[in-house]
Amino acid sequence: MPVFPDSFPPDGSATDPQRSPEFRAGVLASQRGDRAAAWAAFTRAAGRFPMHGPIHANLGTLAGQLGHSTLATRCFRRALAADPGHAEVWSNFASQLRRAHRDEDAILALKRALSLVPKHANALSNLGAILFDAGQTARAEACFRQALTLAPTLHEAAKNLGFALLRRGDLRAGFGFYEHRHTVSPPPAPVLDTPAPRWRGGALNGVSLLAVAEQGEGDTIQFVRYAKLVERGGGTLTMLCSPAMKRLMTRADGVRHVVVDGDPIPRVDAWTPLLSLPHLLGTDRGSIPGGVPYLHPAPEDAATWRARLSGAAGLKAGLVWAGNPTFDGDRWRSPHFAAVAPLLTLPGVHMVLLQVGDGRRDLAGHVLPATVTDLGGTTRDFADTAAIMAGLDLVITSCTAPAHLAGALGRPVWIMLPFAADWRWMEGRSDSPWYPTARLFRQPTPGDWTSVVAAISAELQAVAAGRRPLDGLV
């Protein structure tokens, strides 16, 4: 977080940098989210007080938020050269190093902060986040808990504690702490013709509820299953989602209406972020809404795609190798085409490429074997992908939306996971309580996609040769 003073006493503006008009203007602009104005004000402050560390630290934070990694690092180094004993600056520098994917350097910076102030809550929270990304869930949880003991209103630490608890399978407590994401970044209320409050839980009988999709498309697919619980409780659910999801969501169990931004929204009694439903409905591992499929392709679409693949011999397997590159964790979760290419030439397997988006760039310059059909460039939306999957024997995918889609459709799906996998896949499991038809293939060490693809290749050959049933879990 930026280095701000607690207050602005009226005297001393000529000699104290943090009481200067320029610094004050930078603080106020940062607090209202105007980064350009904040940058201009702190730059003026740096001109007046070139040796004041917190000014350069604030410039470093802003530069990092604006995506200027090299400039951010330079600003932080100036700040620390001026004041190497400022723990908050070391902690903020660590956040920038983490954004630049320099985790080892970030840990050193956090250790420096904690050597200066052993009970520095922000540094402990930041250290926990790095440990979590490295798969050290227990150590990360300890950091988050210690940070919250020192600073109970540190909502970023509470949100991240939620992730740690969810990863180790404590869903009830984890989803509770995960609600702190709304304090870190409050969700905008949907635009409704008739204002409605945000739903905070309680009886659903007779309640018309609007669920607002948030975050990734995979989250929408995973958590639309809660529409069935709303329906069983006597309520009705309208889904507000992205255009790419609209056709698919109209065939989701329990969903009464589907709208996208700009559509007229039916009158509702209340609204909720979609990912708040697991907490509001009291989910634990024993009460995950079961039953797949809960999404269904249109029969006529499934028949069309099945006919298109009717000439393909052997086991028909869909393949996806990359997610949305704008997601910060994509560098860990996406193996990319080169890593999965050995799967394209396995005997007895016809591979159907389902990759869409930026991941298709990986195909440039590659000549595909005759046993491969590329359909990823021909789909319009997730409903098309669902219809294709209905005619496949298996889907093999990285941790991205198609993994959830195959699972929600009840199709056999093998999911390639990084060493420190996303919370929803938990730890040490080769199966998933969210998707009973899923099988998880985890990296044995960070970055080792070769072992993952080799394991899938061996299993796929065994299935194609009839030595192992497709749904068999080891």
N, C-alpha and C positions, 0 to 999 in steps of 0.2 A: 504494500500500500504506500501511497505518497507520504513524504515526511512533512507533516503539518504541525504547527503549534496548536496547543489547546485553546488559546484565545489570542486576541490582538489588543494588548494594552495600548493606549493612545500615545504614550510617550516613546521616544527612542527611535523613531522611524528614520532618522538620519544616520544613525550609527549601528543599529541592530538590523541585520538583513531580514530577519523573519518578521519585523514590524514595518518593513518598507512598503510603500504603496504597490510596488511591482510584485513583491512576494504575495501580498494579500490578494492582489488581482489574480495571480496564478492559482492560489488556493480556491478562491470563489469560482473561477472558471472550471477548475477540475471538479469541484463539488456539483456543478450543474451539468457536467458531462461535455463541456465545450473544450475539447483537447487542443484545437488550433489556437484559441484565445489563451489557454493556459500555457501553451508552448511559447507564444509571443511574450507573455508577461514574465515567465521565468527566465527567458532569454534576456530580457531587459534587466531583470534582477541580477543575472550573472555578469552583465556588463558593469554594473555598479559594485558588485561584491564578488569578484572572480575567485576568491579563495574560500568561499562559504560552501561547505560540502553538501548540505541539504538541498541547495538550489540545483546543483548538478545532479543530485540523486533524483529529484523530481523530474528533471529533464530526461534522465535515463529511463524512468518509469514511463513517461509519455512516449518517448521514442520507441520503446519496446511495444507499447500498446498500439502504436501506429505502424508496426511492422518493420522498423528501421533498426535491425539487430546490431549492426556494426556501430552505428551512432550511439545506440543505447549503452553498449559496452564501454565506449569511449567516455560517455558522460559519467557512468558509475566509477570508472577508474579515476577520473578527475575528482569526484566526490570523495573517494577513499584516500587519494593522495592528500587532500586538504584535511580530512578528519578520519584517520584509520581506526579510531576508537568508537565509531558510531554503529552500534549493533543493528539498528533499524535499516541503515544503509546496506550493511552486509546482507541482511535478510532480503531486502528488495533486489539487490544485485543477484542473489541466488535465483530469484524468480525469473529475472531476465536470462540468466544462464540456462535455466530449465527450458524457457521458451526457445532458446537457440539450440536445444538438444545437447547441452553440455552438462549432463547430470553429475558427472564426477566432480567437475569444477564447482557446480552448485552445492554439492555436499560439503566441499571444503569451505565455501563461503558461509554456509550455515553453521558449521563447526566453529568458525571464527566468531560469528554472532553470538553463539551460545557460550563461548569462552569469555566473552565480554559481559553477557547478561544470561546466566544459566537458566533463568526462568522467563525467557523471551517467548511469549506465546506464539507470535507470528512465525518466528524461526522454527519452533517445534512443529507447527502446522505445515510449514513448507517442507520440512524434512520428512514428515509423514507422507506427504504427497509423492515425493520422490521414491521413498521406500515402497509405497503402494504400487507405483508404476513398475518397480523392479520385482514385484511379486512377493515382497516381504510383508505380508498382510498383518501378521501379529505385531511386528515392530511398528508398522504404520499406525495401527490401532492404538498402541500405547502412546505414541506421539500425539495423536489427535485428542485422546482422553486427557493427557497432561496439559495440552494447550487449553482445553475447555475448563479444566480445573482452575487455571490461572486467569482465563478470560472467558467466562460463561457466555458472553454474547458474540464470540468469534464464530460467526455463522459458516464461514468457509470451512473451518475445522469440523463443525458439526455435520455439514453436508458430506464431507469426505469421510468422516466416521461412519456415516450411513453406507457409503460405498464399501468400506472395509467389512462392516457387519453383513451386508448383503452377499459379498463374495464368500464369506465363510458360512453362509446359509442361515443366518439369523434374520429372517425376512421381516418379522414383526417389528423388531427394534430398528432394523436397517431402514425400512421404508419410513419409519417415524423420523429418524434423523435426516433422511433424504429430503424431507419437506423443507429443511432450511435452505434449499436451493432458491426458494421463492423470496427469502430475505436477502440473499446475495444478489439475485437478479429477479425482481418481481415480474410475474407474467402480466402482460396487458390484458385487460378485460375485453371480451369480445364485444363488437358493436352490435347491439340489439335494438330492435324497434321499441320493445318494452323492456326497460331495465330489469335485471334479475340479479340477485345476490350470488356470491360464490358459495357453493355447497360445502359445508364443513362436516358432513356426516349426519347420521340419524336415519329415521324411518324413510323408506323410499316409496311406500305405497301411495300411488297417485301422483308422484313427483315426475315432472317432465324435465329431464336433465340434459344439458349440452356438455359434451366432452370435447375439449379443445386439444388437438394433437400438438405435441411439443417435441423438440429435438429431432432425432432422425426418423426416417421412414420405418426402420426396423422396430423402433419403439412403438409406433402406431400399430404395427402388425402384432407385436407381442401382447400389447395391453388392451386391444379392442376386445379380447376375450372377456373382459369385465362387463361388457354389455349384457352378457347372459345373466350375471349376478344382479345387475340392475333390474332386468326383466323379471327374474325370479322374486325379487323383493317387491314387485308391484309397480315399479317405475318404468319409464320409457326413456330411451337414450337417442339423442341426435348427435351425430359425429361431425365435427368440423375438422377437415383434413386438407391435404394438398391436392391439387388437380390430378397428380399422378396416382393418387390413391382412391379417387372418387369412385370409379367403376368397381374396384375391388371391394370397397367398404359397403357398397349397396348390397352385397351378398354375404355380409358378415352376420353370424348368428346374434340375435338380440338387438341389432341396430335398427331403429325405426326410420330415421331420416339421415341423409348424408348431404352436407353442404361444404362448399369451399368459400374462400374470401370473395365477397361480391355477390354471393347468392342471397336471396331472402331467407332469413332464418325463422323457422317456425317458432311460435311463442313457447318459451320455456320458463320453468319456475326457478331454475338455478343453473349455474355452470360450474365446471371444474376442469383444471388441467388433467389430461388423460392419465398421466403417471402418478397423480394423487389418489386414484381409485384403489390401488393395492393397500395403501395406508388407511384410507377412509373405510374400506370394507374389511379391514382386519386380517390381512393375508399373513399366514405363516406357511411353513413348508407343507403342512397337512391340509391347507385350504386353498392352494393354488387352483383356480378354476380349471378343471380338467376337461377332457373330451375333445379329441381332434377327429376330424377336421372341424374348425369353427369358421373357416373361410372356404368359399366354394367358387370355382370358375363357372362361367356360363357354359352349359352343356354344348351349345352350338359352336362356341369358340374352341372348346377342348376338342371337339370332333374335327374341326378344320385343321388344327395344328397336328392332331394325331394322324390325319390323312397325309399331311405334308411329310411326316416322318415314317410313313408306312413302308418305304423301301429300305429303311436302315436295318441292317442285320445285326444280331448280337444284342448284348445288354446296352440299353440306351441310358446314358448318364449325362446329366446337365453339369456344366462347369462354370464357376465364377471365381475370379482370382483377385479382385480389388474392390475396395469400397470408395466412398467419397473422400478425395484427397484433402478437402478442407477440414475434415475432422482431425483434431490434433493427434489422436492416437493411430491414425491410418498408417504411419510409418512402421508400426509394430504389427498391425493386424493383417496387412495385405501382402501376400507372398509375391504377387505379380506373375505375369505369364511365363517368364523364363523358368521360374521355379516349378510350375505345374506342367510344363510342356511334355515331360516324360509320360504323362498319363494319356497323351493323345495317340500313342502308337501301341497300346496294349492289345494283344490278340483277344478277339471275342467281345470287344467293347466299341460301341459307336458313341463318340463324344459329341454332345450338343452344347455349343458355346452360348451361354446366356448373359455374358458380360455386356453391360451398358456403360455409358458415361466415359469418363476420362480413362478408365482401364482399358478401353478398346485401342488406345494408342499403342499399347504393347504389341498389338498384332502387326504393326507396320513392318513390312519387309519379310514377313513370314509366309511361306507357302504351306497351306494346311493339307494334311493327308486326306485321302478320299474317304476315310472312316470318320471324318469330322464334318459336322454341319454347323455353320455359324448363323444363329438366329438373333443374336443380341442386337444387331443393327436394324432389325425389322420390327421390334416391339414398340408399341405406342405407350404403354403404361404397365403398372403392376398386374392389372387384370389379364393382359396378354401373357405375361410371364407365368402367371398362375395357370392359365390354360395350357401352356406348353408343358409345365411341370406335371400336369395331370396325365400326360401321355408318356412320361419317362419312368424308368425303373428306379432311378436314384438321382439325387442331386449332390454334387460335391462343391463346397463353397467356402470361402473365407468368412470371417465374422462380419457380415454385412446383411442388408435387408433380405436378400434371397434366402439366407439361412433361416430367418424367421418365417418367411413365406412358405418354404417347403415344409417346415415343422407345423405351421398353422393349417396347411392343407392335408396334413397326415401322410406326407410322402416320406419315404426313407431319405435321410439327409445325413451326409458326413461333413462335419464342420472342422476346418483347419484353424487351430487356435494358436496365438502366440504364447510364449512362456508365461507371461503375466496376463492372463486373459481377462476380458471384461467381467464385471461382477456377476452378470446373469448366468455365467457358466460355472460359477462357484469354483471350488478348489478340489483337485484330485479326483474328479469324476470323468468317466468316459460316457456317461449318459446325462440326461437333463430332466429335471422334474417339470420343466415348462413344455418340453416337446418329447413325448414318449417314442417318437420314431427317429430321434436324433442320436448320432454317435459322434463323440468328440475325439479329435486327434490333436494332441497338445505337443508343442515344441518341448523337447527334453532339456534344451538350453536356449538362452535368448538368441533369437535370430536364426535358429536351425530349422529352416524349412525343408532342407534336404531329407532329414529324418522323417518329417511328417509326410512328405510326398512318397517316400520309400515305403512307409507303413501302409499308406492308402493303396499304393500300387500292388503290394503283396496281397492285401485283402481283396482288392478289386479283381485280381487275377483268380483268386480262389473262388470268388462268387461267379465269375464268368465261366469258370471250368466246372461249376457245379459241386465244388468241394465244401462250400460253406453257404448257408442260407443268407439271403440279403439282409434280413432283419436280425441276424445273430449278433449279440453283444459279447465281447470277450471279457 
